[in-house]
Each structure stands twice: as C-alpha cells, then as structure tokens.
C-alpha cells in the first residue's frame, strides 16, 4: 500500500489536508482518502470535491485519484515538457535516463 500526505494552503498558511492510500487489487488501482482530523475541525475547512464530504475517517475514491488531485496533475502536453527537460538535464549531467512516473497515464511516462 502506498500513502501520500496532502497539504492545503488557506490564507497563506499550509496545513495537513489528509492522506491518500492506494493499493493494487486484482490488477486494479484502488484508493481511499482520509481528511486530517485537525483540518476537519477548522472553521474554514471545506470538501475538496463533492464526492468526498468533509467527514472524519477513510472514504473510497471513485477512481485512482480524487478528481481534485487528478485535475492538478499536468496534462499530456505538460508531461511531455517535463519529460523533455528531465531528459536534457540527465544528458547534460552524463547520467543514465530513467522513467518518470506520472498519475495521468497508468503511472508511467517513458522518457525518450
């Protein structure tokens, strides 16, 4: 199981938002998200998407990532720009090329 700690910035202050737990079951990526208890208790707290109400405890995610997270990920054009820059930097440093993992396309984009 993989976990990702998410933070949110409200009025210039960053605080823990919650934790995303992902695992592969029967060849399918499934995820659960749990809001941080301190975040839920804040006066200014809000749900990050309509399908994930602001409540304590783990919630099933409808897909690999909550839509709020997936929407923040770079699109295909952005992933290509990142991959090109990564490749150029690795070549300039004389380092071997490696694969970049991105959540947008099966968790892997090959750097060419």
C-alpha positions in Angstrom: 0.0 0.0 0.0 1.2 3.5 -0.9 0.3 6.6 1.0 0.5 10.2 0.1 0.2 13.1 2.6 -1.7 16.0 1.1 -1.4 19.6 2.4 -3.6 22.6 1.7 -2.9 26.3 1.8 -5.5 28.6 3.3 -4.8 32.3 3.7 -1.1 31.8 3.1 -0.7 29.0 5.7 -0.1 25.4 4.8 -1.6 22.7 6.9 -2.2 18.9 6.5 -5.3 18.2 4.4 -5.3 14.4 4.7 -3.8 11.2 3.4 -4.4 9.1 0.3 -3.9 5.4 0.5 -3.6 3.4 -2.8 -3.1 -0.3 -3.5 -3.4 -2.6 -6.4 -6.1 -5.3 -6.0 -6.8 -7.8 -8.7 -4.8 -5.7 -11.1 -6.8 -2.6 -10.4 -5.6 0.5 -8.6 -8.0 1.4 -5.7 -7.7 4.4 -3.4 -9.1 5.7 -0.1 -8.8 9.2 1.3 -9.0 10.3 4.9 -9.1 14.0 5.9 -6.8 15.1 8.7 -8.7 15.4 12.0 -7.3 18.9 12.6 -8.4 20.0 9.1 -11.9 18.8 9.6 -12.3 20.7 12.8 -11.2 24.0 11.3 -13.8 26.7 10.7 -12.6 27.4 7.2 -12.3 23.7 6.2 -14.1 22.6 3.0 -14.6 19.5 1.0 -12.0 19.1 -1.8 -14.7 17.7 -4.1 -18.4 17.0 -3.9 -18.0 13.2 -3.9 -15.8 13.4 -0.8 -17.7 15.1 2.0 -15.8 16.7 4.9 -16.0 13.9 7.4 -13.5 12.1 9.5 -12.5 8.6 8.5 -11.5 6.9 5.3 -13.6 7.3 2.2 -13.5 5.3 -1.1 -12.2 7.3 -4.1 -14.1 6.9 -7.3 -11.0 6.1 -9.4 -7.2 6.0 -9.0 -7.1 9.6 -7.6 -9.6 12.0 -6.2 -10.7 14.4 -9.0 -9.2 17.3 -7.1 -5.8 15.7 -7.3 -6.0 14.4 -10.9 -7.2 17.8 -12.1 -4.0 19.3 -10.6 -1.7 16.9 -12.5 -0.1 18.1 -15.7 -1.9 17.2 -19.0 -0.3 15.3 -21.8 1.5 18.5 -23.1 2.8 19.3 -19.6 4.0 15.8 -19.1 5.9 15.9 -22.4 7.6 19.2 -21.4 8.6 17.8 -18.1 10.0 14.7 -19.7 12.0 16.7 -22.3 13.5 18.9 -19.6 14.3 15.8 -17.4 16.0 14.1 -20.4 18.0 17.2 -21.3 19.2 17.6 -17.7 20.2 14.0 -17.3 22.1 14.0 -20.6 23.9 17.3 -19.7 25.0 15.7 -16.4 26.1 12.5 -18.2 23.6 10.4 -16.1 21.5 7.5 -17.4 18.0 8.1 -18.4 15.2 6.8 -16.2 11.5 6.6 -16.4 9.3 9.3 -14.9 6.1 8.1 -13.1 3.0 10.2 -13.5 -0.5 9.5 -12.4 -2.1 10.6 -15.7 -1.3 7.6 -17.8 -1.1 4.4 -15.9 1.6 5.8 -13.6 4.3 5.7 -16.2 5.6 8.0 -18.9 8.6 6.8 -20.8 11.3 9.5 -21.2 12.7 9.4 -24.7 
